[in-house]
Amino acid sequence: MQIAPAYAARTMQVHPTVQALFTPVKLGRYVLPHRIAMAPMTRCRSDDRSCVTPLMARYYAQRANPATGASLIISEGTQISGEGVGYVRTPGCYLKEHGAAWARAVQAAHEQGGIIFAQLWHVGCISHPSWHDGQLPVSASAIAPPRPVWTREGVKAPAVAPRALELDEIPRLIADYVHAARVAMDAGFDGIELHAANSYLIDQFLRDGSNQRSDAYGGTIEHRTRLLQEVSEALAKAIGPDKVGVRLSPSNDGATMIDSDPLALFVRAAEKLAPIGLAYLHVLEGLQGSLLEASDGPGARRARIALSMRRAFKGCFMLNEGLTPATATAVVAAGEADVVAFGIPFISNPDLASRIRRFGVDAPLAEADRATFYTDGAKGYVDYPVLAQ
């Protein structure tokens, strides 16, 4: 078991309103000194070869010291293959040059005492033929997503109906995930997170709104969760289950992918992941819950599916989406999550954990410049100040 070396949280003065966030917690083979993680966030700063740049290494290093920043960083989504790309300036993790570039960013994070996992990503149908030499993107079924997609030229275009992956292509897809995980581990990452959320490929297999297959990977919930289970098991076998996390998103409210019974689906997904011995399950669902109906009108019912997933999974459980210092403290204190992940607040507050530790639920947080979320360059990326200690 490895303990993050930078500091022991309990030896530092903690504001009384956030005590629950600043106790150690076991996550896989690691013991995190506090419970504030940095969520994966696409920032579109890679070079034209899908390689991480020195600027990106600086970005991660700024947030990697658990004394001030995240106890765990989950990287932005990184493609497992050329087939998995769908956005401009996003990094890859399948070529030797990708691994070498990531190694510099990982080293920068480690020099700050940080722990960093690589999020492995395949966008599936959220892509455009321009990324694939004119060939169709792939998905569970030949159903176009109901939203525009990005082209290789960096402009949005209407989505096209993808090509359904053939049954005999599934082993190759699983092998792509395993290969990317090995590239990540060779680059020095402390673990990987399987991106099975946010309407991307594995999520497309999970939901009956996007999966209309009639083979072993479609139809019933048992079949639709098969790919998630098989990829997770393959990753665990390849690099060790205590270095693998999985991200799911029951809170996809129908803008892209829908399901007729999300509660049953995501509880079963958690049940099937539980025996693998994963480092954690990372669930994207705000405290308002997830829709239980396709309609998002005033009559739509909501439930906190994550609570049932936690009971089914039983291991280290991470919650993310719209949390504040106050609500994050409350869910940890109530036992609803072991770790809480912040996204946008970490963009504009590299020292987020320090601010919360010092000032509690009313910590002064800088606002992020949304206009620079996906632009190129340093502005809105590595130029946010930290508070004097």
C-alpha positions as CSV (number, residue, x, y, z in Angstrom):
1,M,0.0,0.0,0.0
2,Q,1.3,3.4,-0.9
3,I,0.7,6.6,1.0
4,A,0.8,10.0,-0.7
5,P,4.0,11.5,0.6
6,A,3.4,15.2,0.7
7,Y,1.7,15.5,4.1
8,A,-0.5,13.9,6.6
9,A,-3.8,15.8,6.6
10,R,-4.5,15.2,10.2
11,T,-1.4,17.2,11.2
12,M,-2.6,20.3,9.5
13,Q,-5.2,22.8,10.9
14,V,-8.6,22.2,9.4
15,H,-11.5,24.5,9.5
16,P,-14.2,22.9,11.7
17,T,-16.9,23.0,9.1
18,V,-15.0,20.7,6.7
19,Q,-13.4,18.2,9.0
20,A,-15.0,15.2,7.2
21,L,-13.0,16.1,4.0
22,F,-9.6,16.0,5.7
23,T,-9.2,12.5,6.9
24,P,-7.2,9.8,5.1
25,V,-9.0,7.3,2.9
26,K,-7.9,4.1,1.2
27,L,-8.3,4.1,-2.6
28,G,-7.0,0.9,-4.2
29,R,-3.4,0.5,-3.1
30,Y,-3.1,4.1,-2.1
31,V,-4.0,6.0,1.1
32,L,-5.1,9.5,0.2
33,P,-4.4,12.1,2.8
34,H,-7.7,13.9,2.2
35,R,-10.9,13.2,0.2
36,I,-10.8,16.0,-2.5
37,A,-9.9,14.7,-5.9
38,M,-9.7,16.5,-9.2
39,A,-12.2,15.2,-11.8
40,P,-11.2,14.5,-15.4
41,M,-11.7,17.6,-17.6
42,T,-11.0,17.9,-21.4
43,R,-9.0,21.1,-21.9
44,C,-7.9,20.8,-25.6
45,R,-4.2,21.7,-25.1
46,S,-2.5,18.8,-26.8
47,D,-0.4,19.2,-29.9
48,D,-1.3,18.1,-33.4
49,R,0.1,14.6,-32.8
50,S,-2.2,14.1,-29.8
51,C,0.8,14.5,-27.5
52,V,0.8,16.1,-24.1
53,T,2.8,19.4,-24.1
54,P,5.0,21.1,-21.4
55,L,2.2,23.5,-20.8
56,M,-0.1,20.6,-19.8
57,A,2.6,19.2,-17.5
58,R,2.7,22.6,-15.8
59,Y,-1.1,22.5,-15.4
60,Y,-1.2,19.2,-13.7
61,A,1.8,20.0,-11.5
62,Q,0.0,23.2,-10.2
63,R,-2.8,21.0,-8.8
64,A,-0.9,17.9,-7.8
65,N,0.4,18.7,-4.3
66,P,-2.1,17.3,-1.9
67,A,-1.1,19.8,0.7
68,T,-2.8,22.5,-1.5
69,G,-4.5,20.7,-4.4
70,A,-5.9,17.3,-5.2
71,S,-5.2,14.1,-3.2
72,L,-5.9,12.3,-6.6
73,I,-5.8,13.7,-10.1
74,I,-7.7,12.0,-12.8
75,S,-6.4,13.1,-16.2
76,E,-8.5,14.4,-19.0
77,G,-9.8,11.8,-21.3
78,T,-7.0,10.2,-23.4
79,Q,-7.8,8.2,-26.5
80,I,-7.1,4.5,-26.5
81,S,-6.8,4.4,-30.3
82,G,-7.2,6.6,-33.4
83,E,-10.7,5.1,-33.7
84,G,-11.6,6.7,-30.3
85,V,-10.9,10.4,-31.2
86,G,-13.6,13.0,-31.7
87,Y,-12.3,16.3,-30.4
88,V,-9.5,18.7,-31.4
89,R,-6.3,18.8,-29.4
90,T,-7.1,15.9,-27.1
91,P,-4.3,13.5,-26.0
92,G,-3.7,9.9,-27.0
93,C,-2.3,7.0,-25.0
94,Y,-1.6,4.3,-27.5
95,L,1.6,5.3,-29.4
96,K,5.2,5.3,-28.0
97,E,5.4,9.1,-28.5
98,H,2.1,9.5,-26.5
99,G,3.6,7.6,-23.6
100,A,6.8,9.6,-23.7
101,A,4.9,12.9,-23.6
102,W,2.6,11.8,-20.8
103,A,5.7,10.6,-18.8
104,R,6.9,14.2,-18.5
105,A,3.5,15.4,-17.1
106,V,3.3,12.4,-14.7
107,Q,6.8,13.2,-13.5
108,A,5.8,16.8,-12.9
109,A,2.8,15.7,-10.8
110,H,5.0,13.2,-8.9
111,E,7.5,15.8,-8.1
112,Q,4.8,17.7,-6.2
113,G,3.9,14.5,-4.3
114,G,0.8,13.8,-6.3
115,I,-1.1,10.7,-7.4
116,I,-2.4,10.7,-10.9
117,F,-4.6,8.3,-12.9
118,A,-5.0,8.3,-16.7
119,Q,-8.6,8.4,-17.9
120,L,-8.9,6.0,-20.9
121,W,-11.4,7.3,-23.5
122,H,-13.1,6.1,-26.6
123,V,-15.8,8.6,-27.9
124,G,-17.6,6.1,-30.1
125,C,-20.3,7.8,-32.2
126,I,-19.5,11.3,-30.7
127,S,-17.2,11.7,-33.6
128,H,-17.1,12.6,-37.3
129,P,-15.8,10.8,-40.4
130,S,-13.1,13.5,-40.9
131,W,-11.3,11.9,-38.0
132,H,-11.3,8.5,-39.6
133,D,-10.2,9.1,-43.2
134,G,-13.8,9.4,-44.3
135,Q,-14.9,6.1,-42.5
136,L,-17.8,6.1,-40.2
137,P,-17.2,6.3,-36.4
138,V,-18.3,3.2,-34.4
139,S,-20.9,2.6,-31.7
140,A,-23.1,-0.1,-30.2
141,S,-25.7,0.5,-33.0
142,A,-26.1,2.6,-36.1
143,I,-27.9,5.4,-34.3
144,A,-26.7,9.0,-34.8
145,P,-26.4,11.0,-31.6
146,P,-28.9,13.9,-31.4
147,R,-26.2,16.6,-31.3
148,P,-23.6,18.1,-33.5
149,V,-20.0,16.7,-33.4
150,W,-16.6,18.2,-33.9
151,T,-14.7,17.7,-37.2
152,R,-11.0,17.4,-37.6
153,E,-11.0,21.0,-38.8
154,G,-12.3,22.2,-35.4
155,V,-15.8,23.2,-36.5
156,K,-19.1,21.5,-35.5
157,A,-21.1,19.5,-38.1
158,P,-24.3,17.4,-38.0
159,A,-23.7,14.0,-36.5
160,V,-23.8,11.0,-38.8
161,A,-25.1,7.5,-38.1
162,P,-22.1,5.4,-36.9
163,R,-21.2,1.9,-37.9
164,A,-22.2,-0.7,-35.3
165,L,-19.2,-2.6,-34.1
166,E,-19.2,-6.2,-35.3
167,L,-19.2,-9.0,-32.7
168,D,-15.8,-10.2,-33.8
169,E,-14.4,-6.7,-33.3
170,I,-15.1,-6.7,-29.6
171,P,-11.9,-8.6,-28.6
172,R,-9.9,-6.1,-30.6
173,L,-11.6,-3.2,-28.8
174,I,-10.9,-4.7,-25.4
175,A,-7.3,-5.2,-26.4
176,D,-7.1,-1.5,-27.3
177,Y,-8.1,-0.6,-23.8
178,V,-5.5,-2.9,-22.3
179,H,-2.8,-1.6,-24.6
180,A,-3.6,2.0,-23.6
181,A,-3.5,1.0,-20.0
182,R,-0.1,-0.5,-20.4
183,V,1.2,2.6,-22.2
184,A,-0.1,4.7,-19.3
185,M,1.5,2.6,-16.7
186,D,4.8,2.6,-18.6
187,A,4.5,6.4,-18.6
188,G,4.4,6.3,-14.8
189,F,0.8,6.8,-14.1
190,D,-0.4,5.5,-10.7
191,G,-3.4,3.9,-12.2
192,I,-6.1,4.3,-14.8
193,E,-9.8,5.2,-14.9
194,L,-12.1,3.6,-17.5
195,H,-14.3,6.3,-19.0
196,A,-17.7,4.6,-19.2
197,A,-19.7,7.8,-18.8
198,N,-21.0,10.9,-20.6
199,S,-22.5,9.3,-23.7
200,Y,-19.2,7.9,-25.0
201,L,-18.6,4.4,-26.3
202,I,-19.2,2.2,-23.3
203,D,-22.1,4.4,-22.2
204,Q,-23.5,3.9,-25.7
205,F,-23.4,0.1,-25.1
206,L,-25.1,0.5,-21.6
207,R,-28.2,2.5,-22.6
208,D,-31.1,1.0,-24.6
209,G,-31.6,4.3,-26.3
210,S,-28.3,3.9,-28.1
211,N,-27.9,0.1,-28.0
212,Q,-30.4,-1.9,-30.1
213,R,-28.2,-4.9,-30.7
214,S,-29.6,-8.4,-30.6
215,D,-26.4,-10.3,-29.8
216,A,-24.6,-10.9,-26.5
217,Y,-23.9,-7.2,-26.0
218,G,-27.5,-5.9,-26.5
219,G,-31.1,-6.3,-25.4
220,T,-31.2,-7.1,-21.7
221,I,-29.4,-5.2,-19.0
222,E,-27.2,-8.3,-18.5
223,H,-26.1,-8.1,-22.1
224,R,-25.8,-4.3,-22.2
225,T,-23.5,-4.3,-19.2
226,R,-21.3,-7.1,-20.6
227,L,-18.8,-4.8,-22.4
228,L,-18.3,-2.7,-19.3
229,Q,-17.7,-5.8,-17.2
230,E,-15.3,-7.4,-19.8
231,V,-13.2,-4.3,-20.3
232,S,-13.0,-3.7,-16.5
233,E,-11.9,-7.3,-15.9
234,A,-9.3,-7.1,-18.7
235,L,-7.9,-3.9,-17.3
236,A,-7.8,-5.4,-13.8
237,K,-6.0,-8.5,-15.0
238,A,-3.5,-6.4,-17.0
239,I,-2.4,-3.9,-14.4
240,G,-4.0,-5.0,-11.2
241,P,-7.5,-4.2,-10.0
242,D,-6.2,-1.8,-7.2
243,K,-4.9,0.5,-10.0
244,V,-8.2,0.6,-11.9
245,G,-11.2,2.9,-11.4
246,V,-14.4,3.2,-13.5
247,R,-16.5,6.2,-14.2
248,L,-20.3,6.0,-14.8
249,S,-22.8,8.7,-15.3
250,P,-26.5,7.9,-14.5
251,S,-27.1,11.7,-14.6
252,N,-27.0,11.8,-18.4
253,D,-30.5,13.3,-18.6
254,G,-31.4,12.4,-22.2
255,A,-29.6,15.2,-24.1
256,T,-27.6,12.5,-25.9
257,M,-28.2,9.0,-24.6
258,I,-31.3,7.8,-22.8
259,D,-32.3,4.6,-21.0
260,S,-35.8,3.2,-20.2
261,D,-34.7,2.1,-16.6
262,P,-31.6,3.9,-15.5
263,L,-32.0,2.9,-11.9
264,A,-32.0,-0.8,-12.7
265,L,-29.2,-0.4,-15.3
266,F,-26.7,1.4,-13.1
267,V,-27.3,-0.6,-10.0
268,R,-26.7,-3.7,-12.0
269,A,-23.5,-2.2,-13.5
270,A,-22.3,-1.5,-10.0
271,E,-23.1,-5.0,-8.9
272,K,-21.1,-6.5,-11.8
273,L,-18.1,-4.3,-11.0
274,A,-18.1,-5.0,-7.3
275,P,-16.3,-8.5,-7.4
276,I,-13.4,-7.2,-9.5
277,G,-11.8,-5.4,-6.6
278,L,-11.4,-2.0,-8.3
279,A,-9.7,0.9,-6.7
280,Y,-12.9,2.9,-6.9
281,L,-16.2,3.6,-8.7
282,H,-16.6,7.2,-9.8
283,V,-20.2,8.3,-10.3
284,L,-21.2,11.5,-12.0
285,E,-24.5,12.5,-10.4
286,G,-25.4,15.7,-8.7
287,L,-27.4,15.9,-5.5
288,Q,-30.6,16.6,-7.5
289,G,-30.4,13.0,-8.7
290,S,-30.9,11.5,-12.2
291,L,-34.0,11.4,-14.3
292,L,-36.0,8.3,-14.3
293,E,-37.9,9.3,-17.4
294,A,-36.8,10.4,-20.8
295,S,-38.6,13.7,-20.5
296,D,-36.9,16.5,-18.6
297,G,-40.2,18.4,-18.2
298,P,-41.7,19.5,-14.9
299,G,-43.4,16.2,-14.3
300,A,-40.2,14.1,-14.7
301,R,-39.3,12.0,-11.7
302,R,-35.8,12.0,-10.2
303,A,-33.9,9.7,-7.9
304,R,-30.5,9.6,-6.4
305,I,-29.3,6.5,-8.3
306,A,-25.8,7.0,-6.9
307,L,-27.0,6.0,-3.4
308,S,-28.1,2.6,-4.6
309,M,-25.0,2.2,-6.7
310,R,-22.9,2.8,-3.6
311,R,-24.7,0.1,-1.7
312,A,-24.2,-2.3,-4.6
313,F,-20.6,-1.6,-5.2
314,K,-19.4,-1.6,-1.6
315,G,-15.8,-0.4,-2.4
316,C,-14.3,3.1,-2.5
317,F,-17.0,5.4,-3.9
318,M,-16.3,8.7,-5.5
319,L,-19.0,11.3,-6.3
320,N,-18.8,14.2,-8.7
321,E,-21.1,16.9,-10.2
322,G,-21.8,20.4,-9.0
323,L,-20.5,19.9,-5.5
324,T,-19.6,22.8,-3.2
325,P,-17.4,22.7,-0.1
326,A,-20.6,22.5,2.0
327,T,-22.4,19.7,0.0
328,A,-19.1,17.7,-0.5
329,T,-18.6,17.8,3.3
330,A,-22.2,16.7,3.9
331,V,-22.1,13.7,1.5
332,V,-18.8,12.4,3.0
333,A,-20.0,13.0,6.6
334,A,-23.2,11.1,5.8
335,G,-21.3,8.2,4.3
336,E,-22.7,8.7,0.8
337,A,-19.2,8.9,-0.7
338,D,-15.6,8.2,0.4
339,V,-14.1,10.7,-2.1
340,V,-15.5,13.8,-3.7
341,A,-14.3,15.0,-7.1
342,F,-14.3,18.7,-8.1
343,G,-14.0,19.8,-11.7
344,I,-14.5,23.4,-12.7
345,P,-13.4,24.7,-9.2
346,F,-10.0,23.1,-9.8
347,I,-9.6,25.0,-13.1
348,S,-9.6,28.4,-11.4
349,N,-8.4,27.3,-8.0
350,P,-5.2,25.2,-8.3
351,D,-5.0,25.4,-4.5
352,L,-8.6,24.3,-4.0
353,A,-8.0,21.9,-1.1
354,S,-5.9,24.5,0.8
355,R,-8.7,27.1,0.4
356,I,-11.3,24.7,1.7
357,R,-9.1,23.5,4.6
358,R,-8.4,27.0,5.7
359,F,-11.7,28.7,5.2
360,G,-14.2,25.9,5.4
361,V,-17.6,25.8,3.6
362,D,-17.3,29.6,2.9
363,A,-13.9,29.3,1.2
364,P,-13.2,32.1,-1.3
365,L,-13.2,30.5,-4.7
366,A,-12.2,32.2,-7.9
367,E,-14.5,31.9,-10.9
368,A,-13.4,30.1,-14.0
369,D,-13.2,31.8,-17.3
370,R,-15.5,29.5,-19.4
371,A,-14.4,31.2,-22.6
372,T,-11.0,29.6,-22.2
373,F,-12.0,26.1,-21.3
374,Y,-11.2,24.6,-24.7
375,T,-9.0,27.2,-26.3
376,D,-5.3,26.8,-27.0
377,G,-2.6,28.4,-24.9
378,A,-1.9,29.4,-21.3
379,K,-4.7,31.9,-20.7
380,G,-7.4,30.5,-18.5
381,Y,-5.2,27.4,-18.0
382,V,-2.1,27.9,-16.0
383,D,-2.5,31.6,-15.0
384,Y,-4.9,31.4,-12.1
385,P,-3.3,32.7,-8.8
386,V,-3.1,30.8,-5.5
387,L,-3.7,32.4,-2.1
388,A,-0.7,33.2,0.0
389,Q,-0.2,30.6,2.7
